[in-house]
Amino acid sequence: MKLKCPICKQPVDSETNVEFPFCSDRCRERDLGNWAMEKYKVAVPMMDESEPEETETDERTQPEPPDTDDE
């Protein structure tokens, strides 16, 4: 697969370059530094933290109806 390096925009081939998707170790480290300096941000939270997570109820945790033997 051929793409461009996300840092310097040089062409990179996934089959020949061990640093893929980067063209070099320098670009890889620069990208890591960008993350460390919070230059990249996730735009939208994955889930709304104000709402509690819903848990599915397991049928085994439901109380069993009383056993009635009408003999």
N, C-alpha and C positions, 0 to 999 in steps of 0.2 A: 504494500500500500504506500502510495506516495502522497505526502502532505507537506505543509509548510511548518517550519518551527514556530511555535507560538510566541517566542521572544524576538528572534531576529528575522523571521519570515523567509529563511533560506529553505530550499527544497530538501526534504528528508525522506529516505526510503526505509520502511520498517524492516525490510529483509536484510539490509546491509548495515544499518546503523544500530548499535547496541543502546544508544542513548534515546532512541525513539520514544516519544514524539519530538524530542529536542534534537538539535543538530550536534550538540557538544555537551560535555560536562559543565562547561561555563554557563550555558543557557539553562541547563537543569538547575544549577545552584542559584542562578539569578531568579528563576521562577520560585524556588523554595524561599528565597529572601523576600520576594514580593508577598508570599503568603504570611511569612513571619511578621512583616511590617504592616499587615492587614490592608494591603493595596487591593486585594480581591475580597469581594463580599458576596455572600449568598443573598439574592434579592428578596426571596420570600421564604418564610419559615416552612419547614416540611409539614408541621402540624400546628394547630392552634393550641398554645400552651394554657390558655385560660379555661378551656373545656377539659374536664377529666376524661381519661380514656374509658371507653365502654368495654366491659368485660362480658363475654358471652356466658350465659348460665349453662351449666352442665346438668343434664337430666338426672344424673346420679346424686346431685346435691339437693334436688327437690325432695321435700318430705313425701314419703310414700303414703297413700291413702290407708286408712285403718283396714285391717283384714276382718271382714265381716263374714262369718259363716252362718247362714240362715238354714239350719237343719230342722 
